[in-house]
């Protein structure tokens, strides 16, 4: 799964660099992405100096160098290994989160996204767009959100935090329309805890009850599963 997804992402990156001279990629930060990121980092054919990198969400209030910070996660597992030409970080410690959302949204407008490398949450979320409040026609690119309990418990299940009380309750996230604006979406979802979310994503009605159903509306969206995550479909 992770090899197939990484090779697909690399191919699209190479094609875009060859055509336009650079490629803009948004990365998800979660343990479910570890093998995908490691494989992508190992592929020597990508010219990472031509890559403009973003990450799709960030907890509010965590120190930038904390292990649970999504920026820190991506630095350790990808960015420090491949050295993208430009990296744009979401600042979860910005004194004015709303202003930080606007800053990051302007960057996304300046660098239209070519590829989103995504995951799907246990509750069906995309980035930190949780059910049932995910907005499929959100007018902004990045916003402040309140995290629901299931989303926060996933952070505990993933081993990122010791208990629910340690997980921040607010985050910055790219919105559903911002993610859907990418030319390509490559979604990697391993593990048995995601089986119900995958079933809902693929077979349920499209809507905010399962934000990942938005992927079915994108013309170039590819979903990579393992036997565990695909066990209910």
Buried (B, 14 or more C-beta within 10 A) or exposed (E): BBBBBBEBBBBBBBEBBEEEEBBBBBBBBBBBBBBBBBBBBEBEEBBBEBBBBBBBBBBBEBEBEEEBBBBBBBBEBBBEBBEBEBBBBBBBBBEEBEEBBBBBBEBBEEBEBBBBBBBBBBBBBBBBBBBEEBBBEBEBBBBBBEBBEBBBBBBBEBEBBEEEEEBBBBBBBBBBBBBBBBBBBBBBBBBEBBBBBBBBBBEBEBEBBBBBBBBEEBEEBBBBBBEBBBBBE
